[in-house]
Amino acid sequence: MFIRFALCAFLLLPIFALAGEYWHVEPGAGSMKMLSMPTSPRSAALSGAGIASPRSESEAMRNPLAPVSGNSPSLSFSKTEFSEYIGASKVSMLAHSMLGSWHLTAGMESLNFDEIEGYNDDGLTSDGSSFAAGTIATQLGIARTFNSLSAGLTVRYANQNVEDYNRSGILFDGGVKYDFQKYFAFGAIFSNFGWIEKETAPLSVQAGITGICPLVLGFTSALSADLYRRNDFQEPELRSGLEIMYKEVFSLRFGYPISSEENNALSAGFAIKLGFADIEYAYQNRTALKANHIFGISLYFF
């Protein structure tokens, strides 16, 4: 009974959040938006879709349900190469292990900007002064599968620094998914629910469905459609993603977001499994960040 109630509550949460305006803030007012950016190449390649069907524990930085996709200890790294318009570097690392039937994760990510030229009321300073800025976050997560139902919860500490301006906060991600036989998966998550000192957290909700279809010659396809909304977005975003896999050895990924606030550019990527390691890549082009390249590698310890 409790499991059914939890499933219904999580699946209804995005509906209430998407329908209501009580949680809405001014557009762009959310702070630490890095915590809404994808860290895994798979998520980036699918335009953020596929939360109901995670393929790797590395997705746990943004999807609290992802740890249940693994069955061995692992260590994952990813790096985002931003366009030339953005002088910054972003890296993340996540470790996964198991304690009985529980999946445990620990992760860290950071976004660091190049030196930024100082400004005054008249524009750029004449003395060539500059300042540094960056965000760092650490997190711990736990997840478990109960027959066809999976649930996960993550707690995150984040700190943002711009010269002498410093803010920190505690945030939570949570979610539940249900696998219907082996061809459909339904899921819903919330991300960055919590408190940031004198700032607004980038709270978001997402609900999605993935359909899996066997093809010929060992190929399988997975089509995902997710509805996403963040509290400082005016309108929801429909995220769609297609993944074509060959015997879990090689994957091609494509994604397309539909939103009135983005340029709706196609994203793409691939993954190669080498037994003890996964190598992944994604290309993503969004309005604010332009073209990004996300590289990732996961090492498995059997």
N, C-alpha and C positions, 0 to 999 in steps of 0.2 A: 504493500500500500504506500509506504513512504517513497519507494523508488518511483512509482507511478506519479505521485504528487510532485516530486522533484522534477521529473521529466516535463510535466505539464507546466509547472511554474517557469522553468527556463525557456520553454518554447513560446510561452505567452509573453514573457518579459520584453522581447523586441517589439512585439505588436503594440503593447502599451506605450513603450518608449517612442516608437515611430509615430504613433497617433497623437501623443500628447506633446504639449509645448512647455510643460512645467520645468523641464530640465534644460531648455534651450538657452544659450547665451549668445552674445553678439558675435557675428561672423568674424572668425580670426582671433577671437579672444582667448582661446585655449592655449595654455603654456606647455612647454616640453613636448612639442609635436613629434619629436624624434621617437617617442614611445608609441606612435601610431604608424610609423614607417615599417615596411617589411624588413626582416633581417634574413629570412631564408630565401634562397633563390626560387624554390618552388612557389611560395606565396607570391613573390614578385612576378614570376612568369605567368601566373594565373590571375593577375590583377587583384590579388587578395581573396579570390574565391577558394572554395574547397575546404572550409573549416570543418565540415562534417566528415571529411575523408583524409585526414593527415597521413602522409606516407613516411615521415621521418620525425624522430625526436627533436631534431634541430628546429622544427616549427614551433616548439614550445615557448620561444621568446614572445610570440604573439598569439599562440593558440594553446590554452591550458589543456586541451584534449589531446594534443600531439604525443605526449609521452606514452600513451597506450599503444602506439603503433610499433614500438620497439620491444624486443625480448632479450636484449643483452646490453651490458654496459657500453657506453659510447661517449665520444668527445667530438663536438662539432665546432667549426670555425666558419665565420663568414666576413666578407669585407665588401663595402659598397664604394664604387668609384663614381663620384659625382661628375656632372658636366663641368666644363671649364668656367661656367658662370658662377659656380659655387666653390669657394676655397675651403673645403672641409674634408675630413676623413672619418669614416664610420666603421667600427669593427665590433664583432660580438663573439662570445664563446659560451658554450653550454655543455654541461656534463649530465649524463643520464645513468641511473642505476636502478636496481630493483631490490625491494625488501619484501620477500614473500610475493604476494599478488599486488603489492603497491609499487607504483612507478614514482621515482624521486628524481627531481631535476634541480640543478643550480646553474645560474647563468649570470653573465655580466656583459654589458655593452657600453660603448662610449662614442660620442660625437664630438670631435674637436675641430674648431675652425682655425684657419691660418690667422696670422696677426692682422687685426682689423685697424685701419687708419682712424685716428681720433677725429672727432667733430666738435665744433663749438657752434654758437648761434649764427655765425657767418659762413659756416661750411667747414671744409677740411682745415685742420690746424696747420700752421706754418712751420712748426718745430718738428714735424714728422713723427709725432708721438703715435703710439698704437696701443691696442689692448687685446687681451685674449678672451675667448669664450668657449664654453663647452658644456656638455651634459654627460653624466655617467649614471648608470642604473645597475643594481644587482637584484636578483630575484631567486626565490625558492618555490618549487612547485611540487604538488602531489596529485596523482591521478590513479584511477582504478577502473577496471571493467567488471560489470555485474551482468553476466550472461550477454544479452544484446545491448545493454545500456552501459555507457561509459560516462564518467564525470571527472572533472579536474578543477583544481583551485591553485592559484599562484599569488604570492605576496611579493611586492616589489618596493624597494627603496630607491628613490631617484633624487639627484642633486644637480642643479643647474647653476653655472657661474658665468657672469659677464663682468669682467674686471673685478670690482669690489662688491658687485651685486650678487647675492647668493640666496638661493631658495632650495628647499628640500621638501619631500613628501613621501607618504606611504600610500600605495595603490594596490588594488586587487583585480585579478582576472578570474573569471569562473565560467564554466560551461558544462553542457551535457549533450550527448549525442545518442542516437538510437539506430542500430543497424537492422534493417528489415531484410531477413535472409542474407544473401550476399550480393544483391544487386542494387540496393538503395540504402542511403544513409541520410539521416536528418540530424541537424545540429543547431545549437544556438549558444552564443557566448556574449559576455560583456567584458570590456577591457578598460583598465585605468579608472576604476571606481574607487574614489578615496579622497585624500586631502593633500594639497600642495600649499605651503605657506604663502598667503596673500596672492595666490594665483589660481587659475582655473585649470583643472586637470582635463586632458583630452579624452573624456569619457565617450565610449562608443558601444554600440550593440550590433550584432550581426547574426542573421539566421540564414541557413542554407540547406540545400539538398544536393546530393550527388547520385547520379545514376551510372552504373557500371555495366558495360556490354562487351561480352567476349566477341572477338573477331576471328579471322582465319589465320592460320600459320603461326599460332602462338601469340598473336597480338590481342590487346585489350584496350578499350577506350573508356574514359571516365569523363562525364560532362557534369559540371557544377554550376549552380546558379545561386548566388547569395545576395541578400538585401542588407545593406550596411548604412549606418548613420552615425555621425559623430556630433557631439553637442554644439560645436561651433560651425557646423555645416547648415546651410539653409534647407537643403533637400536631401533625401535619401539617395544612395548610389546602388545601382544594380550591377553586381560583379559576375561576370561569366568566365568560365575557364574550361578548356579542353585539354585532356592529357591522353596521349597515345603511348602505350607501354608494350615492350616486347619481353615477355617472360621475366619481368622485374629486373631485367638487365640494362635496358636502355629506355629512356622516356623522352618524348617530345611534348612541349607544353606551350599553350597559347592562351592569352587572356584578353578580355575587352571590357572596360568599365563604361557604364552608361550613366552620365551625371550631367546636370546643368551647370556644374561648377568646375568641370575638368575638360581637358581637350580630347578625352575619349580615344587615346592612342592605343594601338595594339601593343601588347607585351608578348614576349616569347622566351623560351629557354629550353634546356635539356639537362638530363642527368645520366650518368654512367655508373653502374655498380661493378666494383672490382672484387667482390667477396668480402674483404676486410675494410673496404672504404667506398664511399660514395663521392663522386665529383659532380658538382652542379654549377650551372651558369644561368643567369637571367638578364634580359634587357627590358627596361621599363622606361616609358616616356610619359611624364605627367606635367601638368601646367606649371606648377611652382618650381619643380626641380629639374625640368627638361629631361634629357636622356641620362639614365643611370645604368651602370653595369654592376651586377651583384654576383660575387664568386663565393662558393662554399665547398667545404670538404668535411666529411664525417668519418671518423675512425671507429671501428667496432672491435670490442675485446670479448671474444667468445669464451 
